[in-house]
């Protein structure tokens, strides 16, 4: 059974060129160990100060598929494949914009945002 949770996570461009990977491959890999995603979950990627991408958890694999996009040596561990659903320009989705809906920003960017319906509805309204 898919629960279809919604997540907001920090994608650090100093560690991996997520944007390039999404543009060229249509997906990025995300570590399984610290993120309890399930197939069908929606994952919004916060990059460079704004929510930029909407992705969907497509599958779990036992390796990293985006290692060519890492800055330095890519870690080897099981990952989820996050398939690109839609790209946004970040307008209206900066930390300041999201703070009006309870977003705290910083290093706390690993949230089940389906519990914050106001924040989720706002983010989804920008991507729709």
N, C-alpha and C positions, 0 to 999 in steps of 0.2 A: 504494500500500500504506500503510495506516495503522499507525503504530507504537504509538499509544495510550500515550504517556508520561504521567507524572503530574508536576504542577508545584505549587509553593507560592509565591505571589507576594504582595507587599505592596500593598494597595489603600489609598491615602492619602485619608481623608475630608476633609482640608484642601484637596485639589485637585479632587476629584469626589465627588458624593453617590452612590457606587456602590450603597449599600443601597436608596436611594429608586428608583434606576433598575431594579435587579433586582426590586423589589416591583411597580413599575408597568409595566415593559416586558418583564420576564422574561429580560433579557440585559444585558450591558455590553459596551462596546468596549474592546479592548486593543491597544496599538501593535504593529505587525508588526516594525518596524525592529530593536528590541532583544530581542524574544522569538521564538525560532524554533519556535513552536507549529506543530502540524500538525492537520489535521482529525481529530476523535475524541480528541485529548488531553484529559485531565482536568486542570482548573486549580482548585486550592483558593485561596480569597481570605482572606488574613490582614488583618483590619480591627480597629482599636482594641484591639490586644493579644491577639487570639485568631483562630483559624480559624473563619470564620462561614459561608462558602458553598462549595459544590461546584458547579463549572460544567463545561461541555464545549465545546470549540472546535467551533463549528457551521459557520462559513464565514469566508472572507476577503473584505473589501470595500475599495473604494478611498477610503472616507471614514469619518468618525466619526459613528456613529449615536446616541451618547448625549450630544451636545454641550449639550443643555438641562439636564443635570445637573451640569455643571462649575461650579466656583466660579471666576468670572472667565472669560476667553475660552478656549474649548477649542482645543487644538492641532488642526490639520488635517493628517492624514496617513492612509495606509492602516492599517486595523485588522482585528483578528479579532473576530468576534462570539462572546462567551462566553455560552452559554445556561445559565440556572439549572437545576440538577439537584435540589439540595436545600439547604435552609437549616438551620443549626444554631444553638444558643444560645451557643456558645463554651465551655460547661462541659467541662472536661477537655482543652481545646485551646488553653490559654494558652501563652505562651512558657515559663513555668516547667514546665508539664506536658510540653511537647514537648522541653525540654532533656534529659530523661531518655533520649531517643532520638537524641541527637546534634544537635538543632536549635540553631543559634547565634543566631538572631534578628537584631535590628538591621537594618542596611541590606543584609544579605546574603540577603534574601528573594527570591531568584530561583534556584530549585533544580530540577534533575531529581530529584525525590524517589523515582522508581521505582528508583533505585540503592540507596536506603536503605530496604530492605524492612521493617525493624523500625518506622521512623517511618511509612511508608506504611500498613502493616497497622494501626498504632495509630489513625491519622487515619481510615482507612476503617471501622474498628470502631466509632468514635463516630458516623459518618454513616450506618451501616447499621442 
